[in-house]
Amino acid sequence: MMGGNMNKMMKQVQKMQQEMAKMQEELGNRTVEATAGGGVVKVVASGRQEIVSITIKPEAVDPDDVEMLQDLLLAAVNDALRQSQEMVAKEMSKLTGGLNIPGLF
């Protein structure tokens, strides 16, 4: 009797692993967008926490204030990565039923 329950549980774990792999692939194709400075800097990140693109409008470039542009880039990149992580966590929690399983994401 115990063996049957173990087999059933192992099949459920394997199914969850397959669903996770599929979800991670799908999330890698999804993106989030963050802006800074009223939209003069835009950063797009994937569900893999990779920066896909950075767009800087000409009015953001002031040779006399490079530090402002650097700050805008940092803010937008960090926001895009945070949004990407939140997107992944939200989707994974749907799959795991809200269980926080260390090492999954």
N, C-alpha and C positions, 0 to 999 in steps of 0.2 A: 504494500500500500504506500509506504514511504517513497519507494522508487518511482511510482507513477506521479506523485506530487512533484518530485524533483525533476523529472523529465518535463512536466508541464511548465514548471518555473524556468527551466533552462530554455525552453522554446520561447517563452515570453521575453526573456532577457535577449535572446538572439533577435527576435522581432524588433525590440526596442533599439538594439544596436543598429539594425538596418534602417529603421526610421530616422535615427539620429544622423547617420551618414548621409541619407538623402536630404535631411533638413539642412545639414551643414553645407552641402553642395548648393542647395537653393539659396541659403543665406549669403553665400559667397557671391552670388549673382545679384543680390539686392544691395541697394545703396541708401545712404542717408546724406543729407546736405546740411551744412552749417555755414552761417555767415557772420561777419563781424564788421564793425564800422558802418552800420546802416546798409550793408550789402556790397561794400566796395571790395571785400575779400570773401570768396566763396570756396569752401572745401567740401569735396565729396569723398566719402569713405565707404568701403564695402563691408559686408558682414564678416569678412575675414580680418577686420581691423586694419585694412590697408588703405592708404590714401590713393584714390583713383584719379582725382584731378584737383588743381588749385587754379582759381581764376582771380586775377587782380585787375580791377578797373584802373585806368590811367590816373584818375584823380586821387588814388590811394598812394601814388608814387610821388613823394616829396624828397628830393635829394638832400634837403636841409633837415629832414626829420625821418631818417631811416629807422630809428628806434620805434616810432609809431607803427610803421608797416610791419616790423618784426613782431610787435605786440599783437597786432591784428591777426597776423598769421598764426601765432601761437594760440590765441583764443579760439580761432576758427578750427584749427586742427584738433585741439583738445576737445572741443565741443563735438566735432564730427566723430571722433573716436569714442567718446562717452555715449553718444546716440547709437553708434554701431554696437557697442557692448550691451546697451539696454535692449536693443532690437533682438540680439542673439539670446539674451537671458529670458526675454519675454516668450520667444518662440520655443526655446528649450523647456521652459516651465510648462508649456502646454503639453509637451511630449512626456515629461516626467511627472506630470500631475502635481507640480509645485514642490516636489522633493528637491532638496538641494544636495546634489550628488557631487562631491569634490572631484575635480579633475575633468569634468565634462566640458566646461567652458569658462 
